[in-house]
Amino acid sequence: MRGRRSGPREPRAQGVGRWVPDRMRLNGGVAPMDAVRIGLIGAGGIAQAHVRAYRHLAAEGLVRVAAVCDAVADAAARRARELSAPHAVSDYRDLLSLEVDAVDICLPHDLHAEVALAAMARGKHTLVEKPLATTLEDAGRMVRAARTAGVVLQVGHNERFDPQYQEMKRRIDDGVLGAIVAARADHNQHVRLPEGHWLRSAVRSGGGALIGSGIHRVDLLRWFLGEVSEVYSVQRTLPDRLEGEAVALTTLRFASGAIASLSTNWAVRRAPWYELMWLYGTRGSMHNVSGLHLDREVLADCDAGFIRVPLTAADSFTEEIRHFAHAVATGAEPLTSGEEGARSLAVCLAAYRSARLGQPVAVAR
């Protein structure tokens, strides 16, 4: 089986951008290797971003989509044509019988565990969109299944591969901001879903706006500040939009002593920003309003206020899938592993329990 792990795992990378594994380099170039054969399961909304990434990476010979699956046969066929994939099927079990090395699961949240467990049981490396699952029990089963099968399990927390957040992480790790004492994270979106859409169902989605979008912010905050020990969340439902919460205001306390506020709002018609991340350290701060900006007391450039930090351009979905292909080829632990996805899920589920109880709740370990 291609990409099976052997020996100790490589250290987890802290900031990942465009790179090629050392063993794939040859005289300054890239040694020939077989493209990772991908089975894309789910051809709906989020799959559009994955299709864009695969079309870019195919030109590099890194990955090749060999099959597409969707319950709507026409959707599977359309995506297969876009990706020049030779197979289009409507049952994921048929896809798992084909010659694919890995699967990319872009399905409703409540189907993640079922399909991922079936794929890993067949020895397929698995990339699954966030959230990893809708329950911690299912998340634990998925993590254990990956270990048992010796396959890569990566969760689609693509924002860790966004250049602005990678730069924030580098500055934190380099001590530029000092100790991080607080953070603010916002997600603003105007979400209107048609009747019958699976995301309107609190059962199928696992909740509402928080697990649907806010989990990205949770995952970044964990990456930046460490593990969350306690959360307190106040939420509001808007039944004309979805069954779960449309708005969630959540306070997070970290094991380090840092605190953060997270606003997740799917009922914003217009806002000054879509997503905000503001980090407050003992020696400086950073925010990403209209670009990435830094203020630090020891930098003369900051005397007049924040300075803008230059960034390289990269698509986070492309870099996420590149990272997955690297992990499959080398057996390295992915940055957004199943374990990482389970920890971010645990924070969101603790926030839901907090909202139900009306009190702070400890995060499950």
Secondary structure, 3 states (H helix, E strand, C coil): CCCCCCCCCCCCCCCCCCCCCHHHEECCEECCCCCEEEEEECCCCCHHHHHHHHHHHHCCCCEEEEEEECCCHHHHHHHHHHHCCCEEECCHHHHHCCCCCEEEECCCHHHHHHHHHHHHHCCCEEEEECCCCCCHHHHHHHHHHHHHHCCCEEEECHHHHCHHHHHHHHHHHCCCCCCEEEEEEEEECECCCCCCCHHHCHHHHCCCHHHHHHHHHHHHHHHHHCCEEEEEEEEEECCCCCCCEEEEEEEEEECCCCEEEEEEECECCCCCCCEEEEEEECCEEEECCCCCEEEECCCHHHCCCCEECCCCCCCHHHHHHHHHHHHHHHCCCCCCEHHHHHHHHHHHHHHHHHHHHCCCEECCC
